[in-house]
Amino acid sequence: MAIADLIQDKVKSLSEPTQQEVLHFVDYLLYKSRQEDVLWSKLSLASALKGLEDEDWPDYGAQDLKERWW
């Protein structure tokens, strides 16, 4: 039996107010997981770009564009 099925069977035996509490907890876990993903994405991007601000980059202007998208 899959974990989701086991959880569903156990939740069915709870009172409705307790089921609502379980639902709120699951929503919290989903929110927490998404926040961790966002944090890791930001940290990964910051790590990838670290030191780039110290490098010399050419100054490109509108005349350097070969194609415009608007």
TORPA-945591 format. One record per residue (C-alpha): x, y, z. Coordinates in steps of 0.25 Angstrom, whole numbers, padded with zeros to 4 digits, always signed. Each point is the difference from the previous one (the first is absolute). Example, Ala and Ser with C-alpha at 12.3 -4.5 7.8 and 13.67 -1.06 7.14 Angstrom:
<lumdos>
+0049-0018+0031
+0006+0014-0002
</lumdos>
This chain:
<lumdos>
+0000+0000+0000
+0005+0014-0004
+0003+0010+0011
-0011+0009-0006
-0010-0011+0002
+0005-0003+0014
-0002+0015+0004
-0014+0000-0007
-0004-0012+0008
+0004+0006+0013
-0005+0014-0002
-0014-0006-0004
-0001-0006+0015
+0002+0014+0006
-0011+0010+0003
-0003+0011-0010
+0007+0011+0008
+0012-0008+0002
+0000-0003-0015
+0000+0015-0003
+0012+0001+0010
+0007-0010-0009
-0003+0007-0012
+0005+0013+0005
+0013-0007+0004
+0002-0006-0014
-0002+0014-0005
+0011+0005+0009
+0009-0011-0004
-0002+0003-0015
+0002+0015+0003
+0013-0003+0007
+0005-0009-0011
-0003+0011-0010
+0007+0010+0008
+0012-0009+0002
+0001-0002-0016
-0001+0015-0002
+0011+0002+0010
+0009-0010-0006
-0003+0006-0014
+0005+0014+0005
+0012-0006+0007
+0004-0007-0013
-0002+0012-0008
+0008+0008+0009
+0011-0010+0001
+0000-0001-0016
+0001+0015-0001
+0010+0002+0011
+0012+0009-0005
-0006+0004-0013
-0002+0014+0005
+0015+0002+0001
+0002-0004-0015
+0001+0009-0011
-0011-0001-0010
-0002+0007-0013
-0010+0011-0001
-0010-0004-0010
-0010+0010-0005
-0013+0000-0009
+0009+0001-0013
+0006-0013+0004
-0013-0008-0001
-0001-0008-0013
-0015-0003+0002
-0011+0007+0009
-0011-0008+0006
-0010+0012+0001
</lumdos>
